[in-house]
Amino acid sequence: ENYVTHNGDFEFYKNSGRYYDTGSIQKFLVKTLHVPLPSTVDSAAVAGMMDLLRVQGSFALSARYAISFKMENAKGVDILETDTILLFKPEHYETIGKLFEKQLDKLVEDSDTKMLEAISSSPALRSRLVFNVTESLRSLS
Protein backbone atom coordinates (compact mmCIF):
# COMPACT_ATOMS: atom_id res chain seq x y z
CA GLU A 1 0.00 0.00 0.00
CA ASN A 2 1.35 3.42 -0.96
CA TYR A 3 0.52 6.82 0.46
CA VAL A 4 1.36 10.08 -1.26
CA THR A 5 1.24 13.14 0.97
CA HIS A 6 1.97 15.83 -1.58
CA ASN A 7 -0.17 17.27 -4.32
CA GLY A 8 1.46 15.29 -7.06
CA ASP A 9 0.19 17.34 -10.01
CA PHE A 10 -0.60 14.11 -11.83
CA GLU A 11 -2.15 15.49 -15.00
CA PHE A 12 -1.58 12.57 -17.37
CA TYR A 13 0.09 9.20 -17.80
CA LYS A 14 1.80 8.05 -20.99
CA ASN A 15 1.55 4.37 -21.88
CA SER A 16 2.60 2.82 -25.20
CA GLY A 17 2.87 6.24 -26.85
CA ARG A 18 -0.60 7.40 -25.76
CA TYR A 19 -1.55 9.93 -23.13
CA TYR A 20 -4.34 9.37 -20.58
CA ASP A 21 -5.77 12.09 -18.36
CA THR A 22 -6.14 11.70 -14.61
CA GLY A 23 -9.85 10.86 -14.82
CA SER A 24 -9.17 7.98 -17.19
CA ILE A 25 -6.39 6.70 -14.95
CA GLN A 26 -8.62 6.91 -11.87
CA LYS A 27 -11.30 4.76 -13.57
CA PHE A 28 -8.61 2.33 -14.69
CA LEU A 29 -7.18 2.08 -11.17
CA VAL A 30 -10.55 1.23 -9.63
CA LYS A 31 -11.02 -1.50 -12.22
CA THR A 32 -7.47 -2.85 -11.97
CA LEU A 33 -6.83 -2.68 -8.23
CA HIS A 34 -10.35 -3.78 -7.27
CA VAL A 35 -10.65 -1.07 -4.63
CA PRO A 36 -12.73 2.10 -4.60
CA LEU A 37 -10.97 5.37 -5.29
CA PRO A 38 -10.19 6.77 -1.81
CA SER A 39 -10.34 10.36 -3.06
CA THR A 40 -10.56 12.25 -6.33
CA VAL A 41 -7.27 14.07 -5.68
CA ASP A 42 -4.44 13.28 -8.04
CA SER A 43 -2.23 12.10 -5.17
CA ALA A 44 -4.53 9.08 -4.74
CA ALA A 45 -3.99 8.27 -8.42
CA VAL A 46 -0.22 8.58 -7.96
CA ALA A 47 -0.37 6.11 -5.05
CA GLY A 48 -2.49 3.70 -7.12
CA MET A 49 -0.05 3.88 -9.99
CA MET A 50 2.81 3.13 -7.59
CA ASP A 51 0.88 0.05 -6.45
CA LEU A 52 0.71 -1.11 -10.07
CA LEU A 53 4.25 -0.20 -11.09
CA ARG A 54 6.15 -1.71 -8.16
CA VAL A 55 6.48 -5.40 -9.02
CA GLN A 56 9.99 -6.44 -8.01
CA GLY A 57 10.11 -9.86 -6.40
CA SER A 58 6.52 -10.81 -7.17
CA PHE A 59 5.42 -12.91 -10.13
CA ALA A 60 1.77 -12.11 -9.37
CA LEU A 61 2.35 -8.35 -9.43
CA SER A 62 4.46 -8.71 -12.58
CA ALA A 63 1.59 -10.56 -14.25
CA ARG A 64 -0.83 -7.82 -13.18
CA TYR A 65 1.51 -5.18 -14.62
CA ALA A 66 1.88 -7.01 -17.93
CA ILE A 67 -1.84 -7.55 -18.29
CA SER A 68 -2.78 -4.05 -17.15
CA PHE A 69 -0.32 -1.99 -19.15
CA LYS A 70 1.12 -4.04 -21.97
CA MET A 71 -1.74 -6.02 -23.44
CA GLU A 72 -4.74 -5.32 -25.59
CA ASN A 73 -7.86 -7.38 -25.32
CA ALA A 74 -8.73 -9.98 -27.97
CA LYS A 75 -10.32 -7.32 -30.21
CA GLY A 76 -7.30 -5.04 -30.05
CA VAL A 77 -9.02 -2.54 -27.73
CA ASP A 78 -6.75 -0.54 -25.47
CA ILE A 79 -7.63 -1.69 -21.94
CA LEU A 80 -6.95 1.77 -20.54
CA GLU A 81 -9.69 3.23 -22.71
CA THR A 82 -12.65 0.94 -22.25
CA ASP A 83 -15.06 0.53 -19.37
CA THR A 84 -16.17 -2.90 -20.59
CA ILE A 85 -12.94 -4.83 -20.15
CA LEU A 86 -12.81 -7.01 -17.08
CA LEU A 87 -9.41 -7.46 -15.55
CA PHE A 88 -8.47 -10.40 -13.39
CA LYS A 89 -9.06 -10.51 -9.67
CA PRO A 90 -6.00 -10.58 -7.35
CA GLU A 91 -6.29 -14.35 -6.77
CA HIS A 92 -6.05 -14.91 -10.53
CA TYR A 93 -2.78 -13.01 -10.67
CA GLU A 94 -1.50 -15.25 -7.86
CA THR A 95 -2.38 -18.32 -9.93
CA ILE A 96 -0.66 -16.89 -13.01
CA GLY A 97 2.38 -15.91 -10.92
CA LYS A 98 2.72 -19.40 -9.43
CA LEU A 99 2.39 -20.96 -12.87
CA PHE A 100 5.06 -18.63 -14.26
CA GLU A 101 7.38 -19.35 -11.35
CA LYS A 102 6.93 -23.09 -11.82
CA GLN A 103 7.79 -22.83 -15.53
CA LEU A 104 10.80 -20.63 -14.81
CA ASP A 105 12.08 -23.08 -12.19
CA LYS A 106 11.66 -25.92 -14.67
CA LEU A 107 13.52 -24.01 -17.39
CA VAL A 108 16.40 -23.24 -15.02
CA GLU A 109 16.52 -26.87 -13.96
CA ASP A 110 16.46 -28.11 -17.57
CA SER A 111 18.95 -25.60 -18.95
CA ASP A 112 22.70 -25.98 -18.85
CA THR A 113 23.38 -22.66 -17.16
CA LYS A 114 21.22 -22.79 -14.00
CA MET A 115 21.40 -18.98 -14.00
CA LEU A 116 18.49 -16.58 -14.36
CA GLU A 117 20.74 -14.04 -16.04
CA ALA A 118 21.43 -16.52 -18.83
CA ILE A 119 17.71 -16.90 -19.47
CA SER A 120 17.08 -13.15 -19.45
CA SER A 121 19.87 -12.57 -21.97
CA SER A 122 18.87 -15.38 -24.32
CA PRO A 123 16.04 -14.68 -26.78
CA ALA A 124 15.69 -18.42 -27.42
CA LEU A 125 15.31 -19.28 -23.73
CA ARG A 126 12.91 -16.37 -23.16
CA SER A 127 10.82 -17.55 -26.10
CA ARG A 128 10.79 -21.05 -24.68
CA LEU A 129 9.65 -19.70 -21.32
CA VAL A 130 6.84 -17.69 -22.94
CA PHE A 131 5.74 -20.74 -24.90
CA ASN A 132 5.74 -22.97 -21.80
CA VAL A 133 3.80 -20.41 -19.75
CA THR A 134 1.30 -19.91 -22.57
CA GLU A 135 0.73 -23.64 -22.88
CA SER A 136 0.28 -23.93 -19.12
CA LEU A 137 -2.27 -21.10 -19.16
CA ARG A 138 -4.18 -22.79 -21.97
CA SER A 139 -4.38 -25.96 -19.92
CA LEU A 140 -6.19 -24.02 -17.15
CA SER A 141 -9.20 -23.25 -19.35
N, C-alpha and C positions, 0 to 999 in steps of 0.2 A: 504494500500500500504506500502510495506517495502523497505527500502534502506539499503544496506550493504556497508560500506565504507572501508572495509579492505579486503585484499586478503584472502579469507576464506579457501583456500586449501581444497576445497570440491572435493575430489577425488572419492567418492562413496557414495551410500546410501543403507542401508540395510532395506529391507521390507519383512516380512514373511519368514525370514531365507535366503533370497536371496540377493545378492549384485548387484547393478546397477552402471555402471560408469557414470561420469558426462554427457557425450554425450547422453546417454539414458535418463537421468533425464531431460536434456534440451528439448529433443523432447517431452517427456511426459508433461512437464510444458506448452509448447506451446499448446498442444492438450487439456490439462485440464483447463488451465486458460483462454483460448481463446484470448490470446494476443501474439504478436510476441516477440521473445526473444530480449530484449533490447541490449544485448551484449553477446559475447561468453565467457566472463570471468566467472569464477566459482562463484564470488560474486553475479552475477545476478541469478544464480541457487539457491544460498542460500536464497536470498530474495524471490524467487518464492516458494521455499519450506516452508518458514515462512508463506507466504500467505495461503498455503494449510493446514498447521499444526495448525494455530491459529483459533480455532473454538468456543471458549467459548462465550456463550450467543447468539449464532445464530444457529437455527435449519437448515437453508439453508446451512451454511458452514459445519455443522456437517454431513449433507447428502452428500455434495460434498466430504468430507474426507472419509466417509464410502465407497462411490462408487469408489473413486479414488484409495484408498490404500488397502481396505479390501475385495474387491469382484473380482471374476473372471467372465468372460463373460459366456454366456450360454453353450459354448463348453469347458469351463474349461481353457481357454487361459488366461495367466497372462496379465492383461491390461497394465502393465508397459513395456511389451516386444513386443507388436504388434503395427504396424502403422495403422492397419485397424479398430481398435475399435473406435467407435464414442462415446465420452462422452457427457453428457448433457450440454446444454447451461445454463448460469447463471439463467435465468428466470425459467427453469425447477427445479433447486434446490430450488428456492423460493417457487414454488408450492408444492414440496415434503416437505419442511420445514413447511409450513402452515398446510399441511395435518397432519404431525406428531404432531405439536403443538395442533391441534384440538383434535386428538385422546388422547394425553396425558392429556389435560384439562378434557376430558370426563372421562377418567379413574380415575383421582383424584376426580372428582365430584361423580363418582359412587362408589368409594372405601370407606371403613370405616375410613381410616386414614387421608385423606386429606393432606398428606405430601409426597412430592417428595422423600424424603429419604426412606420412607417405600417402595415405588415402586422400587427404585434402589436396595434395599437390598432383594427384594423378587423375586426369580426366577419365581414363578407362575405369579406374576403381570407383570414382564418384558415380559414373554412369551405371555401373553394376549395383551400387548401393541404391540408387534411385529406382532401378528396375526391381530389385528385391523388395524394397518397401512398397512400391506400387502393386506388385503381385500379392503381397501380404494384405494390403488394404482391400484389394479386390476379393480376397478370400473371406473377408469379414461380411460382405454383403450377401 
